[in-house]
Amino acid sequence: MEQKQIEFESKVIKTEYKIIIPAETTDLKLIVDSDLIDDTIKIIKTKKGFRVGGAIPDLNTENPLDTDEFLGKLYHWKTNDKEVYNKYCELLGYDTETKEKVKEQYKYAISIDKYEHGSITYSISGEGYKCRWDTSYGWAVWIPCDKDIKHLDKMRNIEKRQKELYKICREALKIFNCYLHGEVYGYLIYEFSKRGKKLKTDSCFGFYGADVITAEIDRLMQSGL
């Protein structure tokens, strides 16, 4: 279907439908002029009027590795916390004094690199950006949560277990990187009558990644509040 455009004040909002918005719809002006990210704003027709939705930055997000126990844990070697440093060395099999390899690393420990150039990105060692100046190799070590460890322990095939371990780690790092890059969002969805009266409002925050919040907004715009 060819896209139409709705003009409202100085804003132009793309939509699949041609909707006539009453001039007295001051509520909509407040929404369009709010912190909603322009490229995410959508408007669709409903039986009672129209629905407006979009994404908004989540500015109150805490480190997900601190708040979500199921993402596992990261331990850094460059820290003033001796307990954290000792755990880092223990998991990777290093001597705490010399940082030399003295034993095998913990079977579920994964070495993590950090790339820092403007922004910071964590990746499994060897998989991310490789820069002699900006990449800190082995900057941290990640281990899965207790629930995932129990799941992995049940897997007898070592190759499949390692593949699953790395998959879990990548998923955790994807969420962590969204947090580091400021790519955490919420949504605002509004229901309006045909005359522009606001009927319902819904919001939720804590979505990591533009693809995730876009999919959720699309779903709610079609299903309703």
C-alpha positions in Angstrom: 0.0 0.0 0.0 1.3 3.4 -1.0 2.3 5.5 2.1 0.4 8.7 2.7 1.6 11.5 4.9 -0.1 13.4 7.7 1.0 17.0 8.3 0.6 18.2 11.9 2.1 21.6 12.7 5.7 21.4 11.5 5.9 17.6 11.8 5.3 15.1 8.9 4.3 11.6 10.1 4.4 8.7 7.7 1.4 6.3 7.9 -0.3 3.7 5.7 -3.6 5.5 6.1 -5.0 8.8 5.2 -6.3 10.2 8.5 -7.9 13.6 9.0 -6.8 14.8 12.4 -9.0 17.5 14.0 -7.3 20.8 14.5 -8.2 20.9 18.1 -6.3 17.7 18.9 -3.9 19.4 21.3 -3.1 16.0 22.9 -1.5 14.8 19.7 0.6 17.9 19.4 2.1 17.1 22.9 2.9 13.6 21.7 4.4 14.6 18.4 6.5 17.3 20.2 7.6 14.9 22.9 10.7 12.8 23.2 9.4 10.1 20.8 12.0 9.1 18.3 10.8 10.5 14.9 11.6 7.5 12.8 9.6 5.2 15.1 6.3 7.2 15.3 3.4 5.4 13.7 -0.3 6.2 13.3 -3.1 3.7 12.3 -6.8 3.9 12.1 -9.0 2.1 14.6 -12.7 1.6 14.9 -13.0 4.3 17.5 -10.5 6.7 15.9 -6.7 6.3 15.6 -3.7 5.0 17.5 -0.3 6.7 17.8 2.8 5.0 19.0 6.5 5.3 19.1 9.8 4.6 21.0 11.4 6.8 23.6 14.9 6.5 25.1 15.1 4.7 28.4 17.3 7.0 30.4 17.0 5.2 33.8 18.5 1.9 32.8 20.9 0.1 35.2 23.6 -2.3 34.1 21.7 -5.4 33.1 24.5 -7.7 34.3 23.8 -6.3 37.8 20.0 -6.5 37.6 19.4 -9.6 35.6 20.9 -12.7 37.2 20.2 -14.8 34.2 22.7 -12.9 32.0 25.7 -14.3 33.9 28.6 -12.3 35.3 31.5 -10.4 34.0 34.8 -10.1 36.0 37.4 -7.5 35.0 41.1 -7.7 35.6 41.6 -4.0 35.7 39.8 -3.2 38.9 40.4 -1.8 42.4 38.2 -4.6 43.8 40.7 -7.3 44.8 37.9 -10.0 45.1 36.8 -9.3 41.5 40.4 -9.5 40.2 41.1 -12.7 42.1 37.9 -14.2 40.6 39.1 -13.1 37.1 42.4 -14.9 37.6 40.8 -18.0 39.2 38.3 -18.5 36.2 41.1 -18.1 33.6 43.7 -20.1 35.5 46.1 -17.2 36.2 48.4 -16.6 39.1 47.1 -13.6 41.0 50.6 -12.1 41.4 52.2 -12.7 38.1 49.1 -13.2 35.9 50.8 -16.2 34.4 48.9 -19.3 33.3 49.2 -21.9 36.1 46.2 -24.1 35.5 43.3 -24.8 33.1 40.5 -22.2 33.0 37.1 -23.0 34.3 35.2 -25.0 31.6 32.4 -22.4 31.3 34.6 -19.3 31.5 34.9 -17.2 28.3 37.5 -14.6 27.8 36.1 -11.2 26.7 37.8 -8.4 24.7 36.9 -4.7 25.0 37.0 -2.3 22.0 36.9 1.4 22.9 36.9 4.1 20.4 34.2 6.7 21.0 31.9 4.0 22.4 32.7 0.7 24.1 31.9 -2.8 22.7 32.4 -6.1 24.4 32.9 -9.3 22.4 34.1 -12.9 22.9 37.9 -12.8 22.5 38.8 -13.0 18.8 35.3 -12.3 17.5 35.0 -8.5 17.7 37.0 -5.5 16.5 40.7 -6.2 16.4 42.7 -3.0 16.8 46.3 -2.8 18.1 45.4 0.5 19.8 41.8 0.3 20.8 41.2 -3.4 21.6 42.0 -4.7 25.1 42.3 -8.4 24.7 41.2 -10.6 27.6 39.8 -7.5 29.4 37.2 -9.5 31.2 35.9 -13.0 31.7 32.2 -14.0 31.5 30.5 -17.0 33.1 26.9 -18.1 32.8 24.3 -18.0 35.5 23.5 -21.0 37.7 20.5 -22.0 35.7 22.4 -22.1 32.5 25.3 -24.0 34.2 22.8 -26.7 35.2 21.4 -26.8 31.6 25.0 -27.1 30.2 25.9 -29.8 32.7 23.1 -32.0 31.3 24.6 -31.8 27.8 26.9 -34.8 27.1 28.1 -33.8 23.7 31.0 -31.5 24.4 30.9 -29.8 21.0 27.2 -29.0 21.3 27.7 -27.8 24.9 30.4 -25.4 23.8 28.3 -24.1 21.0 25.4 -23.5 23.4 27.7 -21.8 25.9 29.0 -19.4 23.3 25.4 -18.7 22.1 24.4 -17.8 25.7 27.4 -15.6 26.0 26.7 -13.7 22.8 23.1 -13.1 23.8 24.2 -11.7 27.1 26.9 -9.4 25.5 24.4 -8.2 22.9 22.2 -6.9 25.7 25.2 -5.5 27.6 26.4 -3.7 24.5 23.0 -2.1 24.0 23.2 -0.8 27.5 26.8 0.6 26.8 25.6 2.2 23.5 22.5 3.8 25.0 20.3 1.6 22.8 17.7 0.9 25.5 14.1 2.0 24.8 10.6 2.2 26.0 7.3 2.7 24.1 4.4 5.1 24.4 1.1 4.1 22.8 -2.0 6.3 22.7 -5.6 5.7 21.7 -7.6 8.6 20.3 -11.2 9.1 19.4 -12.2 10.3 16.0 -12.4 13.8 17.4 -8.9 13.6 18.9 -9.8 12.9 22.5 -7.2 10.8 24.3 -8.8 7.5 25.4 -6.0 5.3 26.6 -2.3 5.3 27.2 0.2 2.5 27.6 3.9 2.5 28.2 6.7 0.1 29.1 10.5 0.4 29.3 13.6 -1.8 29.3 13.8 -3.0 25.7 17.3 -3.6 24.5 18.0 -2.9 20.8 16.1 -0.9 18.1 14.9 -4.1 16.4 13.3 -5.4 19.7 11.4 -2.1 20.5 10.3 -1.8 16.8 8.9 -5.3 16.8 7.0 -4.6 20.1 5.6 -1.3 18.8 4.4 -3.0 15.6 2.7 -5.7 17.6 0.9 -3.3 19.9 -0.1 -1.0 17.1 -1.9 -3.9 15.4 -3.3 -5.7 18.5 -4.3 -2.6 20.5 -4.0 -1.7 24.2 
